[in-house]
């Protein structure tokens, strides 16, 4: 595997741009109903574009402590601000999401619930 492809329990993460000011990845979910862990970032903002499939996006509103969810259809765009816990769950096998962020910092990924 290339060093820009990271195998994950839910599929794979392909980094196709990793620059000082931004990072771009493709997230490929290999099975139906697999999901990323619930994570948050102190400094990273992300925008997702659903390129194939349908996803359940979950997040925790840190003001009221409640979990919310939204279905993201193919072509949907959704932005996650830093300090917001979130998770993505693929509703189809082979679903993919384009992800762009203001940086790529593994030390700024904090898992709060496993995938």
N, C-alpha and C positions, 0 to 999 in steps of 0.2 A: 504494500500500500504506500502511496505517496505520503510525504510528511504533512501535506495540507488536508489529508482526509483522516478524521478522528472517528473511530468506531465508538458508538454509544450503545447503551442497553436498549434504546428505542430505535436505533438505526445508525445513521452516520451524519457527520457534520463536515461539510466541504468548505474550506476557507479559500476563497478565490481572490480576495484583496485584503491585505493587512498593512495599512499605512499608518503613519503617525496620527492623522486626524480622523480616520475612519477604518472600519472593518466590514467586510461583506462575506456572508456565508450562505450556503444552501443546506437546509436541514431536510434529510430524507428519512421518513418513518417507514420501516420495513414491514410492519404488521398493522392490522386494525386494532384500535383501542390501546396502542402503546402511547406513553406520555413521557415528557421530560420531567425531571424532578421539579418541585416548587423551589424557585430560586429568587434572589433579589441581588441587586448590584448597588453599591454605594455611589458610584460615579458614572455608570454606563446607562445611556438611553438607547433603546432599540426600536426599530420599526420593522414590522413583518409584512410580507406580501405573500398571500396564499397562491402559489403557482399551480398546484395540482391537488385536488381533493377538497376535503372539508375538515375543519378542526374545531375542537372545543377549547376555547381560551378561558382560563380561570385566573383570577387575581384576588388578592386580599386588599381591601380598602383599609389603610392603616389608620384612618380617622375613626372608623366605627368598628374595626376588627372583624368585619363580615367578609365571607368569601362570595364572589360573584362569578358568573360564567356567561359567555357569549359564544354563539356559533359564528365562525368565520368561514364563509363560502369562498370558492375559487374566485380570485380577483380581489378579495378583500384586503384592505390595508389597516393595520392597527399599530399604534405606538404605545410603548411602555416607558414610563419615566423611571429614573433611578429611585431606589428605595421602595418600589412596588413589588411585592412577591407575586410571581406568576408561574404558570405552567401551560404547556400546549399538549393536547391529546389528538392524535390522528383518528379520524372517523373512517378512513379507508386504508387499505394496504398500499404502500408506495406513495402516500401523500408527501408533498414537499412544500417548503416555505423558504422564501428568500428572506434573509435577515441582514439589516445594516445597523451599525452602531457607531457611536462616536469614538470607540477604541476597542481593543482586544486585550483584556487583562484578566488572566486566569485567577489572579489573587483577589479580584473583585467579583467573584461568583460565590455566593453564599447559599448553600442548600439548606432549606428548612424542612422539607418533606421529600422522601425518596420518590422516584418515578415508578 
